[in-house]
Amino acid sequence: NGKVYLEATTMHLNDYGEAGLRTLALAYRRLEEKEYSDWNDEFQKAKAAVGADRDAMLERVSEMMEKELILVGATAIEDK
C-alpha cells in the first residue's frame, strides 16, 4: 500500500537532498470518473484564470490530487 516503505523512503530522500541531489518521488491513486471530471473542471478554470489568484488556484487544485497517494518509489540525480 505504499506506506510500508514510507519511513525508509523519507530517510533516503532526506539523505539525497542533503547530498545536493535532485529528488523525485512517484506515487498514484485511483480515481472514480466523476472525481476526475470534477477535478478537471476546477483545473481548467484555474489554468485559464488571469490575475494574482491564478497561482493560488493552481496550487489548490494540485493539492486536491496530491493526497492519499500510494508510493511507488523515489530516485535522485545529480545536476550537472
PLY file of the C-alpha trace (Angstrom):
ply
format ascii 1.0
element vertex 80
property float x
property float y
property float z
element edge 79
property int vertex1
property int vertex2
end_header
0.00 0.00 0.00
2.99 2.33 -0.24
3.12 3.07 3.50
5.35 0.05 4.06
8.32 1.91 2.59
7.38 5.42 3.66
9.86 5.72 6.55
12.81 4.28 4.60
11.99 6.31 1.50
11.68 9.51 3.53
15.08 8.83 5.07
16.63 8.19 1.65
15.10 11.33 0.14
16.43 13.39 3.05
19.89 11.88 2.56
19.77 12.58 -1.18
18.66 16.16 -0.59
21.41 16.76 1.97
23.89 15.45 -0.61
22.67 18.12 -3.04
20.88 15.73 -5.38
17.64 16.49 -7.19
14.95 14.13 -5.91
11.84 12.65 -7.48
9.10 10.60 -5.84
6.43 8.74 -7.78
3.01 7.96 -6.33
-0.53 7.39 -7.54
-4.12 6.89 -6.51
-7.14 5.54 -8.31
-9.91 7.98 -9.12
-13.54 7.49 -9.95
-14.50 9.06 -13.27
-16.69 11.67 -11.56
-13.92 12.65 -9.15
-11.55 13.19 -12.07
-14.17 15.08 -14.07
-14.96 17.40 -11.14
-11.26 17.97 -10.51
-10.54 18.60 -14.19
-13.28 21.25 -14.34
-11.60 23.06 -11.44
-8.18 22.62 -13.01
-9.31 24.07 -16.35
-10.78 27.10 -14.54
-7.55 27.61 -12.61
-5.40 27.18 -15.72
-7.46 29.75 -17.64
-7.55 32.24 -14.76
-5.90 35.62 -15.19
-4.66 37.67 -12.31
-2.99 37.38 -8.96
-5.17 34.46 -7.82
-4.09 32.14 -10.65
-1.11 30.62 -8.82
-3.15 30.09 -5.65
-5.94 28.45 -7.66
-3.49 26.11 -9.38
-1.91 25.24 -6.03
-5.33 24.45 -4.57
-6.34 22.10 -7.39
-2.93 20.41 -7.27
-3.37 19.79 -3.55
-6.76 18.20 -4.27
-4.98 15.43 -6.20
-1.87 15.13 -4.06
-3.44 13.34 -1.10
-3.95 9.70 -0.12
-1.28 8.67 -2.64
0.30 5.23 -2.88
4.08 5.45 -3.04
5.66 3.67 -6.00
9.26 4.73 -5.48
11.80 7.51 -5.39
15.10 8.36 -7.00
17.71 11.09 -7.17
20.06 12.50 -9.77
23.00 14.86 -9.74
22.51 18.10 -11.67
25.46 18.86 -13.88
0 1
1 2
2 3
3 4
4 5
5 6
6 7
7 8
8 9
9 10
10 11
11 12
12 13
13 14
14 15
15 16
16 17
17 18
18 19
19 20
20 21
21 22
22 23
23 24
24 25
25 26
26 27
27 28
28 29
29 30
30 31
31 32
32 33
33 34
34 35
35 36
36 37
37 38
38 39
39 40
40 41
41 42
42 43
43 44
44 45
45 46
46 47
47 48
48 49
49 50
50 51
51 52
52 53
53 54
54 55
55 56
56 57
57 58
58 59
59 60
60 61
61 62
62 63
63 64
64 65
65 66
66 67
67 68
68 69
69 70
70 71
71 72
72 73
73 74
74 75
75 76
76 77
77 78
78 79
